[in-house]
Amino acid sequence: MKVEIWSDVMCPFCYIGKRRFENALDTFDFKDKVEVEWKSFLLNPDLETNPDISIDQYLADKKGWTLDYAQKLNQQVTAMAADVGLTYNFDKAKVANSFKAHRFSHFAKKHHKGIEAEEVLFKAYFTDGKNIDDNNTLLELGQQIGLDATEIEQMLQHNTYAEEVKQDLMMAHNYGIQGVPFFVLDNKYAISGAQAPQVFEQTIAKAFAEWQQNNSKVQLETIEGATCSPDADC
């Protein structure tokens, strides 16, 4: 069964949702039959990378909030992240456009490292305070998960996988997705937001049961006799 997850690297609830979903999936008896694919979503496509301002200040300016209010909200999100074992350091986070990071994610997906790429990107942004719009940062992250440095450099230089990102954005538009994280299970059930683990557990189980029923092979009790087959001498 396939699960598609739309997210943006700069979305704090996406990292929390990722961990909650993974924790729920880990308790599922048939987790080895669940394929997870990450999809791109851009919360602010026109964002200009500016490592010189804080995330708190960026949010205050963008939303029209006071700096104090932005800081308090980020403190609340930091506490929420801590509940699932994540460390958020908003004081270190770099304001960065995420389009290049999404290209990197698609490149990693092609090399069967898509899930690993999402994890290192989230950690780089929220925990380590790295600029995810920087080529050297992406090169470092790629090597961490076993990707070839030369291929990463070529991908970054030639704007490769930009179309794949745009295709994900179009799919999100067609689904009517307006916020992330957004989970689509077996193209049939959807979960919006970093829901409680029980929501993920119940929905995974329900979607899988229906998927299994629709994709199970017919089991026949067969009485064997003389037959012809492509390999038989008849």
RODO-2510 file (C-alpha; in nm, 4 decimals, decimal comma):
residues 234
     n   res          X          Y          Z
     1     m     0,0000     0,0000     0,0000
     2     k     0,1289     0,3424    -0,0889
     3     v     0,1297     0,6476     0,1366
     4     e     0,2127     0,9853    -0,0189
     5     i     0,3102     1,2725     0,2092
     6     w     0,3128     1,6351     0,0965
     7     s     0,5351     1,8580     0,3082
     8     d     0,7730     2,1529     0,3093
     9     v     1,1135     2,1488     0,4766
    10     m     1,0416     2,4801     0,6487
    11     c     0,7149     2,3516     0,8022
    12     p     0,7600     2,2705     1,1744
    13     f     0,4442     2,0608     1,1870
    14     c     0,5688     1,8489     0,8948
    15     y     0,8673     1,7212     1,0945
    16     i     0,6430     1,6528     1,3929
    17     g     0,3892     1,4835     1,1658
    18     k     0,6653     1,2757     1,0095
    19     r     0,7713     1,1431     1,3468
    20     r     0,4160     1,0745     1,4637
    21     f     0,3370     0,8910     1,1405
    22     e     0,6574     0,6871     1,1649
    23     n     0,5864     0,5968     1,5267
    24     a     0,2389     0,4795     1,4297
    25     l     0,3724     0,2817     1,1336
    26     d     0,6323     0,1127     1,3543
    27     t     0,3531    -0,0431     1,5601
    28     f     0,1744    -0,1754     1,2494
    29     d     0,2156    -0,5500     1,1904
    30     f     0,2344    -0,5146     0,8119
    31     k     0,4592    -0,2089     0,7933
    32     d     0,6880    -0,3863     0,5459
    33     k     0,4032    -0,3777     0,2948
    34     v     0,3607     0,0017     0,3204
    35     e     0,5506     0,2184     0,0705
    36     v     0,6060     0,5804     0,1750
    37     e     0,6741     0,8534    -0,0805
    38     w     0,7403     1,2183     0,0067
    39     k     0,5991     1,4926    -0,2150
    40     s     0,6948     1,8579    -0,2490
    41     f     0,4900     2,1531    -0,1260
    42     l     0,6005     2,5174    -0,1136
    43     l     0,4591     2,7261     0,1679
    44     n     0,6270     3,0409     0,0365
    45     p     0,7515     2,9996    -0,3233
    46     d     0,8638     3,3620    -0,3438
    47     l     1,0628     3,3610    -0,0205
    48     e     1,4060     3,5181    -0,0570
    49     t     1,6784     3,3378     0,1330
    50     n     1,8167     3,5602     0,4079
    51     p     2,0325     3,3899     0,6724
    52     d     2,0869     3,7243     0,8460
    53     i     1,7400     3,7482     1,0013
    54     s     1,5841     3,5170     1,2577
    55     i     1,2861     3,2932     1,1960
    56     d     1,1028     3,4809     1,4699
    57     q     1,1585     3,8102     1,2929
    58     y     1,0638     3,6636     0,9559
    59     l     0,7331     3,5326     1,0919
    60     a     0,6604     3,8591     1,2719
    61     d     0,7178     4,0575     0,9528
    62     k     0,5269     3,8152     0,7285
    63     k     0,2255     3,7703     0,9555
    64     g     0,2132     4,1203     1,1025
    65     w     0,2796     3,9877     1,4519
    66     t     0,4892     4,1335     1,7287
    67     l     0,8297     3,9721     1,7721
    68     d     0,7301     3,8594     2,1211
    69     y     0,4205     3,6823     1,9888
    70     a     0,6204     3,5037     1,7174
    71     q     0,8725     3,3869     1,9767
    72     k     0,6006     3,2528     2,2056
    73     l     0,4398     3,0567     1,9216
    74     n     0,7734     2,9018     1,8275
    75     q     0,8322     2,8095     2,1898
    76     q     0,5009     2,6236     2,1891
    77     v     0,5952     2,4380     1,8710
    78     t     0,9355     2,3563     2,0222
    79     a     0,7618     2,1925     2,3180
    80     m     0,5358     1,9957     2,0827
    81     a     0,8403     1,8732     1,8918
    82     a     1,0121     1,7686     2,2129
    83     d     0,7171     1,5409     2,2912
    84     v     0,8157     1,3232     1,9934
    85     g     1,1880     1,3420     2,0607
    86     l     1,2773     1,6273     1,8240
    87     t     1,4951     1,9258     1,9085
    88     y     1,3941     2,2581     1,7526
    89     n     1,6388     2,5478     1,7707
    90     f     1,4493     2,8360     1,6168
    91     d     1,7160     3,0765     1,7347
    92     k     1,9591     2,9047     1,4945
    93     a     1,7236     2,8406     1,2003
    94     k     1,8088     3,0099     0,8702
    95     v     1,5397     3,1773     0,6585
    96     a     1,5759     2,9952     0,3265
    97     n     1,3735     2,9201     0,0136
    98     s     1,3084     2,5460     0,0039
    99     f     1,2768     2,4873    -0,3726
   100     k     1,6370     2,3668    -0,4075
   101     a     1,5921     2,1362    -0,1096
   102     h     1,2904     1,9807    -0,2811
   103     r     1,4986     1,9218    -0,5932
   104     f     1,7560     1,7536    -0,3726
   105     s     1,4816     1,5375    -0,2213
   106     h     1,3692     1,4200    -0,5659
   107     f     1,7275     1,3416    -0,6597
   108     a     1,7611     1,1340    -0,3435
   109     k     1,4298     0,9600    -0,4159
   110     k     1,5629     0,8461    -0,7527
   111     h     1,8495     0,6794    -0,5650
   112     h     1,6096     0,5170    -0,3140
   113     k     1,7066     0,7617    -0,0402
   114     g     1,3950     0,9779    -0,0338
   115     i     1,2975     0,9119     0,3273
   116     e     1,6564     0,9595     0,4447
   117     a     1,6741     1,2899     0,2572
   118     e     1,3628     1,4229     0,4274
   119     e     1,5029     1,3381     0,7685
   120     v     1,8401     1,5080     0,7177
   121     l     1,6754     1,8139     0,5610
   122     f     1,4374     1,8609     0,8536
   123     k     1,7153     1,8126     1,1058
   124     a     1,9437     2,0533     0,9201
   125     y     1,6762     2,3211     0,9186
   126     f     1,5157     2,2887     1,2617
   127     t     1,7945     2,1478     1,4766
   128     d     2,1311     2,2336     1,3246
   129     g     2,0567     2,5805     1,1890
   130     k     2,1873     2,5089     0,8376
   131     n     2,0959     2,6949     0,5208
   132     i     1,8982     2,4450     0,3108
   133     d     1,9244     2,6750     0,0074
   134     d     2,3041     2,6471     0,0099
   135     n     2,4780     2,4072    -0,2301
   136     n     2,7482     2,3132     0,0181
   137     t     2,4872     2,2264     0,2794
   138     l     2,2994     2,0006     0,0371
   139     l     2,6244     1,8407    -0,0756
   140     e     2,7092     1,7625     0,2855
   141     l     2,3632     1,6216     0,3567
   142     g     2,3720     1,4090     0,0440
   143     q     2,7020     1,2545     0,1399
   144     q     2,5652     1,1816     0,4874
   145     i     2,3034     0,9527     0,3346
   146     g     2,5384     0,7907     0,0849
   147     l     2,4749     0,9903    -0,2336
   148     d     2,7528     1,0580    -0,4825
   149     a     2,9077     1,4044    -0,4393
   150     t     2,9743     1,4580    -0,8114
   151     e     2,6165     1,3694    -0,9043
   152     i     2,4820     1,6025    -0,6370
   153     e     2,6925     1,8901    -0,7705
   154     q     2,5758     1,8262    -1,1274
   155     m     2,2139     1,8149    -1,0156
   156     l     2,2431     2,1461    -0,8330
   157     q     2,4210     2,3196    -1,1195
   158     h     2,1736     2,2178    -1,3888
   159     n     1,8421     2,2804    -1,2113
   160     t     1,7588     1,9132    -1,2424
   161     y     1,4331     1,7847    -1,0884
   162     a     1,2660     2,1240    -1,0998
   163     e     0,9893     1,9742    -1,3149
   164     e     0,9352     1,6922    -1,0670
   165     v     0,8837     1,9472    -0,7902
   166     k     0,6334     2,1337    -1,0072
   167     q     0,4474     1,8092    -1,0792
   168     d     0,4088     1,7492    -0,7055
   169     l     0,2764     2,1018    -0,6647
   170     m     0,0225     2,0404    -0,9416
   171     m    -0,0892     1,7164    -0,7778
   172     a    -0,1330     1,9028    -0,4502
   173     h    -0,3431     2,1623    -0,6307
   174     n    -0,5584     1,8897    -0,7883
   175     y    -0,6147     1,7304    -0,4473
   176     g    -0,7074     2,0681    -0,3049
   177     i    -0,4228     2,0608    -0,0538
   178     q    -0,3864     2,4004     0,1113
   179     g    -0,1667     2,3110     0,4076
   180     v     0,0928     2,0554     0,5103
   181     p     0,1677     1,7956     0,6233
   182     f    -0,0900     1,6128     0,4160
   183     f    -0,0990     1,2329     0,4047
   184     v    -0,2756     1,0373     0,1287
   185     l    -0,3171     0,6661     0,1960
   186     d    -0,3821     0,4336    -0,0984
   187     n    -0,5187     0,7303    -0,2946
   188     k    -0,8323     0,6896    -0,0852
   189     y    -0,7914     0,8340     0,2652
   190     a    -0,6306     1,1628     0,3661
   191     i    -0,4968     1,3001     0,6929
   192     s    -0,4313     1,6720     0,7207
   193     g    -0,1884     1,7977     0,9815
   194     a     0,0344     1,6500     1,2520
   195     q    -0,2457     1,4444     1,4024
   196     a    -0,2307     1,2355     1,7192
   197     p    -0,0653     0,8929     1,6802
   198     q    -0,4000     0,7188     1,7277
   199     v    -0,5364     0,8905     1,4154
   200     f    -0,2463     0,7608     1,2102
   201     e    -0,2714     0,4128     1,3600
   202     q    -0,6433     0,3811     1,2913
   203     t    -0,6267     0,5222     0,9400
   204     i    -0,3276     0,3099     0,8394
   205     a    -0,5042    -0,0029     0,9627
   206     k    -0,8307     0,0840     0,7881
   207     a    -0,6677     0,1766     0,4570
   208     f    -0,4459    -0,1315     0,4613
   209     a    -0,7326    -0,3704     0,5349
   210     e    -0,9221    -0,2400     0,2327
   211     w    -0,6096    -0,2385     0,0173
   212     q    -0,5320    -0,5961     0,1180
   213     q    -0,8846    -0,7094     0,0396
   214     n    -0,8762    -0,5482    -0,3046
   215     n    -0,5289    -0,6776    -0,3887
   216     s    -0,5323    -1,0240    -0,2402
   217     k    -0,4794    -1,3171    -0,4725
   218     v    -0,7601    -1,5671    -0,5117
   219     q    -0,6666    -1,8831    -0,3234
   220     l    -0,7983    -2,2012    -0,4844
   221     e    -0,8096    -2,5529    -0,3490
   222     t    -0,6817    -2,7459    -0,6501
   223     i    -0,7203    -3,1152    -0,7330
   224     e    -0,4150    -3,1911    -0,9444
   225     g    -0,4356    -3,3829    -1,2710
   226     a    -0,2731    -3,4048    -1,6147
   227     t    -0,2312    -3,0572    -1,7623
   228     c    -0,0512    -2,8741    -2,0384
   229     s     0,1654    -2,5739    -1,9651
   230     p     0,4161    -2,3644    -2,1647
   231     d     0,6995    -2,5861    -2,0408
   232     a     0,5228    -2,9190    -2,0704
   233     d     0,5720    -3,1714    -2,3552
   234     c     0,2187    -3,1534    -2,4892
***
